[in-house]
Amino acid sequence: MVQPDDNPFSVRARKYLTGTHLLLAAGAAEVAPTPREQIWQRGPVRLWRYTHDAGTHRSPVILVYAMILRPYILDLVPGRSVVESLLDAGHDVWLVDWGEPGPADSGIGLDSYIDEYLRAVVATVTEATGSDAVTLLGHCQGGTFAAIYAALHPDEVRNLILLAAPIDFVPSRPSAVGSWSLWSRQRWYDPRALLGPNGNVPAHLPGRAVAAWSAPVAIAAPWLGSLRARMAASEEGRAWLGACQWVDDSPPLSGTAWVQWLAGCYQRNDLVHGRMRIGDRQVLLDHITADVLKISGRRDVVTPPHQTARATHMPAARGFTTVDAPAGHVGLIVGPTARTTMFEPMARWLGARST
């Protein structure tokens, strides 16, 4: 089951050690339960609006997820859903889905993702809602994108929520954890090594390969289906099945964006040093004027606290609040303590700044 201190590595290890991959081979997990409508699309990128009653808060909330895994982790199952918690608090919730880039999209870079697609998303949302500014809630890599956008377009972002979002990728005194912190400093590593023949980073193949060879076992053992059904009868079981499916469900990535992300952020740490450029513009965190909420997990080894700490150095921000939860990267948003350690503090903070 999902634990508060879980990270993708611990979820993946227990998934295979416990045979949960066989249960998923017997039937996909039911995830992303909240009804939604596609509002906009350009290239592989789509914008979704969640079905809701009239919101009580003025500023719409745009969820910006990472490109590396699927965004349904933010709406995993009832009771373990960032989307659900925001809707219950009366917010108008939208989601950016980066989609699956094809061979023709391998040249899409961070310039396009942030200052073309995300800018078009913000324009679409403000036009649809009549709001003059939005709340950007970015998780992991999506939080970095949201911070960059808020620095480039400060007048368009009223509130900025950085949820397990790396800002200082390779600080001078990193901790011993961080999935990429240590080796990323080695200049011998070439980010292009992961590119496939079509110029993109391929989808996560290991998880799909295991699912393929597990399928005959699941078919030959019908009792696995009944076991899966019994597990899915509880919120905890549904969350575990969903997290196990998600952790190996990665779409392909634009090769250009991947190389820029690894080289510019993890190898050169351009963002905090003021060297990052989007198009012809310099990205300066000093330009962020939004009210900022930083949420991080003390046990997060994907985006460890040393990578989020520099977010506090935004001197022009209207306000800055931090929430440090005793959780890991996965447990922070879908663990059994997520409601009390993350959902409720975030709802209180956002409610006070969105009326």
Secondary structure, 3 states (H helix, E strand, C coil): CCCCCCCHHHHHHHHHHCCHHHHHHCCCCCCCCCCEEEEEEECCEEEEEECCCCCCCCCCEEEECCCCCCHHHHEEECCEEHHHHHHHCCCCEEEEECCCCCHHHCCCCHHHHHHHHHHHHHHHHHHHHCCCCEEEEEECHHHHHHHHHHHHCHHHEEEEEEECCCCCCCCCCCCCCCCCCCHHHCCCCCHHHHCCCCCCECCCHHHHHHHHHHHHHHHHCCHHHHHHHHHCCCHHHHHHHHHHHHCCCCCCECHHHHHHHHHHHHHCCCCCCCCCEECCEECCHHHCCCEEEEEEECCCCCCCHHHHHHHHCCCCCCEEEEEEECCCCCHHHHCCCHHHHHHHHHHHHHHCCCC
